[in-house]
Amino acid sequence: MRLKRNSSLEEIPYRDYRKIRLAVIEAMGDLIKKSRGSCVTFTCKKLAIIAGLPSQPVLLTVIRSVLDELCDKGLITRYSKSSHGIKYMATKESPIWMAFKQGDSETLNKIVEL
């Protein structure tokens, strides 16, 4: 289920919403798996860089849409808003945190399909 990192400029990355959604969730998973504490914070740009996507404003807007959707489902929360954008947070109580830490592929598949 691993998405191949997009490094070619020939393919327009924001053409397929599902691929972007999967890349964002995988990037978030990388942050969660490497975390040593009880929460991680991230921005749209940080996830784009981790996912290997260009940080173009159009693409960052699509990533923000994905993150807002995850917020609405209660999987992550909005941590703060500033002139630099919105910072999101996933805590150890979050279902997405537990799924990544435990390697629960069934729960992760449900999250991707939401």
C-alpha positions in Angstrom: 0.0 0.0 0.0 3.1 2.2 -0.1 2.8 5.1 -2.5 5.8 5.7 -4.8 7.3 9.1 -4.0 6.7 11.5 -6.8 9.9 13.2 -8.0 9.2 13.8 -11.6 7.9 17.2 -12.7 6.2 15.6 -15.7 3.3 14.2 -13.7 0.9 16.8 -12.2 0.7 15.6 -8.5 -2.7 17.2 -7.7 -4.6 15.5 -10.5 -5.5 12.5 -8.3 -6.9 13.4 -5.0 -6.8 9.8 -3.7 -3.0 9.7 -4.3 -2.4 12.9 -2.5 -4.6 11.8 0.4 -2.6 8.6 0.7 0.7 10.5 0.5 -0.4 12.9 3.2 -1.5 10.1 5.5 1.7 8.2 4.9 3.8 11.3 5.6 1.8 11.8 8.8 2.5 8.1 9.6 6.2 8.7 9.2 6.1 11.5 11.7 4.1 9.5 14.2 6.3 6.4 13.9 9.5 8.4 14.5 8.0 10.4 17.4 9.4 9.8 20.9 6.8 11.8 22.7 3.0 11.9 23.0 2.1 14.2 20.1 3.4 15.6 16.8 2.6 18.9 15.2 2.9 19.6 11.4 1.9 22.0 8.7 0.7 21.3 5.2 4.1 22.3 3.8 6.0 20.0 6.2 3.8 17.0 5.1 4.4 18.0 1.4 8.1 18.0 1.9 8.1 14.6 3.8 5.8 13.1 1.1 8.2 14.4 -1.7 5.5 16.6 -3.2 6.2 20.1 -4.5 5.2 22.9 -2.0 3.1 24.8 -4.6 0.3 26.9 -3.2 -2.3 24.9 -5.2 -1.0 21.6 -3.8 -0.8 23.0 -0.3 -4.5 23.9 -0.5 -5.4 20.3 -1.5 -3.3 19.0 1.4 -5.1 21.4 3.7 -8.4 20.0 2.5 -7.2 16.5 3.4 -6.1 17.6 6.8 -9.4 19.5 7.5 -11.3 16.4 6.5 -9.2 14.4 9.0 -10.0 17.1 11.6 -13.7 16.8 10.9 -13.5 13.0 11.5 -11.7 13.6 14.8 -8.5 11.9 13.8 -6.3 15.0 14.3 -6.8 18.5 15.7 -6.0 22.1 14.7 -3.3 23.2 17.1 -2.8 26.9 16.1 -3.4 29.4 13.3 -0.9 32.1 12.4 0.3 34.1 9.5 2.3 31.1 8.4 -0.8 28.9 8.2 -2.5 26.3 10.3 -0.6 23.9 12.5 -2.2 20.5 13.1 -1.6 18.0 15.9 -1.9 14.3 16.4 -1.8 13.0 20.0 -1.4 9.5 21.4 -5.1 9.4 22.1 -5.9 9.8 18.4 -7.1 6.7 16.5 -4.6 7.4 13.7 -1.7 7.6 16.2 -2.7 4.2 17.7 -3.1 2.6 14.3 0.4 3.7 13.1 2.1 2.9 16.4 0.6 -0.6 16.5 0.8 -1.2 12.8 -2.9 -1.9 12.6 -3.4 -2.1 8.8 -7.2 -2.7 9.0 -7.8 0.6 10.9 -5.4 2.4 8.5 -7.3 1.1 5.5 -10.5 2.4 7.0 -8.9 5.8 7.5 -7.7 6.0 4.0 -11.1 5.0 2.7 -13.0 7.6 4.7 
